[in-house]
Amino acid sequence: MTLPAPEELVVQTLGACRYPSPLQESRVSFINEAAQVLVCSTTDELKAFWQFGSAHRAFETAGDRANCGDLDRACALSKLG
């Protein structure tokens, strides 16, 4: 399996997350911002990164966040209906 380059995994944002999520008043569990989803699917693939001292490849975790930007805020409000 050919792994994507680190720059292919970067998620572009539209700005700072400066507003508290309107979902905070509901019982939504927010994601851990530090959590990542590994691209490697086997320990052998992961060991190759450790051997060469390079950073592992990972995706940003999807899900509801405690703070959001302008566009995220509009999407969250639409979820509340």
C-alpha positions in Angstrom: 0.0 0.0 0.0 1.3 3.4 -0.9 0.7 5.9 1.9 -0.4 9.4 1.2 2.2 12.2 1.8 1.7 14.2 5.0 0.7 17.3 3.0 -2.2 15.3 1.4 -3.7 14.7 4.9 -3.8 18.4 5.9 -7.4 19.7 6.4 -7.8 23.3 5.4 -9.8 25.5 7.7 -11.8 28.6 7.0 -10.6 30.4 10.1 -10.2 30.3 13.8 -12.6 28.3 16.0 -13.7 31.2 18.2 -17.3 30.5 19.0 -18.7 28.0 21.5 -20.7 25.3 19.7 -24.4 25.7 20.0 -24.5 22.0 20.5 -23.0 22.5 24.0 -26.5 22.8 25.4 -27.4 19.3 24.0 -26.0 16.0 25.1 -23.5 15.8 22.3 -20.1 14.3 23.1 -17.3 16.4 21.5 -14.3 14.8 19.9 -10.9 14.9 21.5 -9.0 17.5 19.3 -5.7 15.6 19.9 -7.1 12.3 18.7 -6.1 11.1 15.2 -7.0 8.2 12.9 -4.0 6.3 11.7 -3.5 5.8 8.0 -1.5 2.6 8.7 -3.6 -0.5 9.0 -0.9 -2.8 10.3 1.8 -2.7 13.0 4.4 -3.5 10.3 3.6 -0.3 8.4 3.7 1.7 11.7 7.1 0.2 12.7 8.6 1.4 9.4 7.9 5.0 10.6 9.3 4.4 14.0 12.5 2.8 12.6 13.3 5.9 10.5 12.2 8.3 13.2 9.6 9.9 10.9 6.1 11.0 12.0 3.3 8.5 11.5 0.6 9.5 9.0 -2.8 10.3 10.4 -6.2 11.9 9.5 -7.9 14.5 11.6 -10.7 12.9 13.6 -14.2 13.8 12.4 -17.0 14.8 14.6 -18.6 17.6 16.6 -16.2 20.1 18.2 -16.6 22.2 21.3 -15.7 25.4 19.4 -16.4 26.3 15.8 -15.9 29.0 13.2 -18.5 30.9 11.2 -19.4 28.2 8.7 -19.3 25.4 11.3 -21.6 27.4 13.5 -24.2 27.8 10.7 -24.0 24.0 10.1 -24.4 23.2 13.8 -27.5 25.5 14.0 -29.0 23.7 11.0 -28.5 20.4 12.9 -30.6 21.7 15.8 -33.4 22.5 13.3 
